[in-house]
């Protein structure tokens, strides 16, 4: 038990160090963008007709603390970030935590739901593909997985939207109906959200499912041919019990360990899907901040929160693997 507690402490420490390093990289990239927050905001005000002088820029820079040393500003930023406070948006002049509000959690929920859908389909299908001797079944599953890898998510979204608009008169865009868009959460709003959220979840899970099927199939095929499976079969273990107790159990460990990577890959696809489906969540905000308004404070906050979510999932998967995989558990306790 002492060794396992030590393992948890080391993994937690590594997770915190990773977040600190990521925060330094993100903050440095924010600082490298030409012009600071004061200049960008006042330039925006100038474009709206206000007359801005150099004295105004200097005063705004002092008000925002941009005259402080770089390391001091980074230290304050990371301390506040760990408390969920990222300051104000450079352009919109709104508190970033309030601006993101539920949008980041909606985005994370969509990505996690897509990841869950992908593995709920891929694990049994991948195991079936690896153990089945039917050429027809294997070729069909291979065709479906290749199609999932070859057809981009954004193109699938456009195809579904076009079909739905032509035949049903509904473009299937947005996460809420008009009457629930700004309403407080209630049972009716939850049901309205679920009625809209299935499409981005399906689209985001499309390529993730195809990739996971290929991965599970390859891992299972590799494990089935190993000597410990042959030995278990020689002892009389057979059928589903043999597959699930031995090769499947060992083959799924790398899958669990890659959850953070897969979540990152799904979130990377979210912004373009969000633009196509006009989703009002963190993915669309990230595109707006990076490509349109150059609001690096907002973009940095979203990237840091995503990284924190991935690091947390990686930490939890390490613990789960240590509890479920005897090989990892033995390496910890000796």
N, C-alpha and C positions, 0 to 999 in steps of 0.2 A: 504493500500500500504506500509506503514511504517513497519507493522508486517511482510509482505511478504519479504521486503528487509532485515529485521532482520533474517528471516529464511534462505535466500540465503547466508547471511554473515556467519551464524553459520555453515551451511553445507559446505561452502567453507573452513572455518577454520578447521573443522574436517577432510576434505580431505587433507589439507596441513599437519596437525599433523600426519595423517595416513602415508603419504609418508615419513615424517621424521623418524617415528618409523620403517617403513619398510627399509629405507636406513640404519638405525643403525643395524638392524638385518642382512641385506645382507652384510654390511661391516664387521660386527663381524664374520660372517661365513667365509668370505674371509680371515680374519686374522687367523682364527683357523686352516686353512689348513696347514699341516706341510711344513715348508720352505716358505720363502717369495719370492716375484717376482724376486729379484736379484738372489737368489740361483737356482730357477727353470730355469731361462733363461740361466744362465751360465752353469748349468748342461746340458741343451740342447746343448749349444755350445760345451761343453766337449764331448758329444756323437758324435758330428760332426767332432772330431779330434783336436779341439783347446785345448791348455793346459791352465787350469784355476787355479789360486792360491787363497788363502784366502784373500790376499790383493785386488785382482780383485773383489771379492765378496763384500768386505767392500766399495770399491770405487763405485761400482754399486749401493749399498744400499744408499750411501750418495747422489748419482746423482738422484736417484728416490725419495729422501725424506723419505726413510723408517727409518731413524734414528730419525725422529721427534716423539713427543708423540702421542699416539694412538688417543686421542680425537681431537687433532689438525689435524691429517691426515683425520679423519672422517669428521670433519667440512669442510675441503677443498674439500673432495670428494663430499659431498652433495651439496655444493654451486655450484661446477662445473656441477654436475648431473642435477640440476635444469636449467642450461644453455645449457644442451645437450652435455656436454663435459665429457668424462669418462677416459681420459688419453690414454695410449698406451696398446695394448695387451701384456700380459706377455711373450708369446712365439713368436708370429709373429712379434712383435715390430712395429706394425702399429697402427696408430690412430684408436681407437675403433669406433668413430663416422664415420670415412671414411670407415672402414672395414664393419660396419653394413650397412651404406649408405641406399640404398633403400630396403635392404633385410628385415629389421624389418617391414617397412611399407607394403611390399608385404605380409609378414606373417600376420600382423594385418588385411590387406585387405581380405586375404583368410578366416581368422577366422570370420570377420564381415559378409562376404558374406555367409559363411556357417550358421551363426546365423540367418541372414535374410531369407535364404532359409528354415531353420527349422521352423521358426515361420510363414512364409508365407503359409506353408503347415499345420502346427499344429493347428493354431488358427481356421480356418474354419473347418478343419476335426474334431478337438476336440469338437467344438460347435455342429457340425452335429452328432457326436457320442453321445453327452449328450442329445440331443433333439429328436433324431430319436427313434422310437419304433419298428424299424425293427430288429429282432433278427439276421437275416443274415448279415445285414450291420454292426451291432455292433460286431458280432463275427469276421467278416472279418477284421475290423479295429483293433480289439484287437489282432488278429493273426499277423498283419503287425507290430504293435507297439512292441509286444513281440519279434518278429524276429529281429527288429532293436536293441532292448536292449540286445538280446542274442548273436548276431553276431558281434564280435569285428571289429573296423574300419580297423585294419591292415590286418585281414583275408579277409575282403571285398576287400581291395586294391589288395591283392595277387590274389584273384579269378578273378577280372576284368583284371589285367595284364596278367594272364595266358590265359584267354579266348581271349583277344585281340591279344596276340602274336601268339596263335595257329591258329586263323581264319583270322586275318588281317595282321599279320606280323609286328605289331606295339605295343611296350610295354607300350606306353602312359606315359612315364616317363619324368621328367623335366617340367619346367615352360616356356621354350622358345625353339624354334628350334635352331640348331647350328648357323645359320647365324645371328640370332637376340640376341644371348646370351649376348654379350658385346656391342651391338649396342646402340646408343642413342635412346631415346624415340621418336617414330613417330607413325603415324596412323597404318602403317604396323606392327610395333612391338606390339602395343596395341592389334590388331586383332590376332596376333600370340599368345600373352599371353592369351587372352580369349579362344582361341582354345585349350590351354593346361590346363588352370586353372579350367575348369569345373569339371575335375575328382577329384582333391583334395577337392574342395568345396563340391561336392556331397558326398565324403567319410567322410569328417569331419562333414557334416550335417546329416549323416545317423542316428547315435545313438541320436544326439541332437533332431532330429525330432521325433523319437519314444518317447523319454522322455517327450518332450513338449506336444505331443498328450495326453499322460496319465495325465499330469498335468492339461492341459486345460479342459479335460473331467471331471476330479475329481472336479475342482473348479466350473465348470458350473453345474454339477449335484448337488453340495451343494447349490449353489445360487438359482437354480430353485425351490427348495422346501421351500424357505423362505417366510415369511408372506407378505413382501412388493411386491413380484411378484404376489402372490394370490390376493392382494388388487388391484394391477394394472390391472389384468385380470378382476376383478369384475367391474372395472370402464370402461371396454369396450376395453382396449388395448389388442391386440391379434397378433398372427403370428410373423413374422420377427421383426416387430416394438417392440413388447413386449420383445423378446429375446435380441435384440441388445441394447435397451434403458435401460434395467434394469439388468438382471443377467449377460449378457456378459460384460457390462461396469464395473461392480464391480468385476467380476471374472478375468478380464485382469489386474487389478492393481497389484496383486502379480507377474504376469508374467513380467510386465514392471520392477518391482523392482528386479527381479532375472536376468536381462540381464548381469550384471557384473559377477555373479557367472557362468552363462552359457558360457560366453566368456572365462573365466578362464578354465573351463572344456574342451572346444574345443581346446584351446591352449595347454593344457596338453597332448592332443592326437596328436598334430601336429608333434612333433619330430619323433615318430616312423613311422608315415605316410610319413614324409619327407625322412626318410632313405629308405623306401621301394620304393617310387616314385622318389628317387634321386632328391629331390627339393633343390635348392641352395638358402636357405633363413634362417631366424633367428632360426627356429626350428632345422635345421641340424647343424647350428653353435653352438647352445646350447648343443647338444649332443657331438659335437666335443670338446667343451671347458670343459665339465664336465667329460666325460668318457675317452677321449683319450689324450688330451694335458694338462689337469689339469690347464687350463687358467682361473683362478678364476676372473680376472678382466673383461674378456669378458663375462663370465657367469653372473657375478653380474650386468653388464650393461644391458644385455638382460632381466634379471629378474626384475630389477628396472623399465625399460621402459614398460614391460608388466604390472607391478603393477600400474604404473602411468596411463596407458590406462584404466585399470579396475576401478581405483578410479575415474577417470574422467567420465566414463560411469555411475557409481553409483551416482555421483553428479548430472549429467544431468537427470537421471531417477527420482531422488528425486524432482527435479524442475518440470519435466513433470507431475509427480503424483500430486504435489501440485496444478498444473494448471488444471488438468483434473478431479481429484477426488474431489467431493464436500465435502466428509467427512474429507479428509486431509486439504483441504482449510479452512474449518470451524475451525479445530483444531488450525490453524495458526493465523487466523484473529480474532478468538474468537466469 
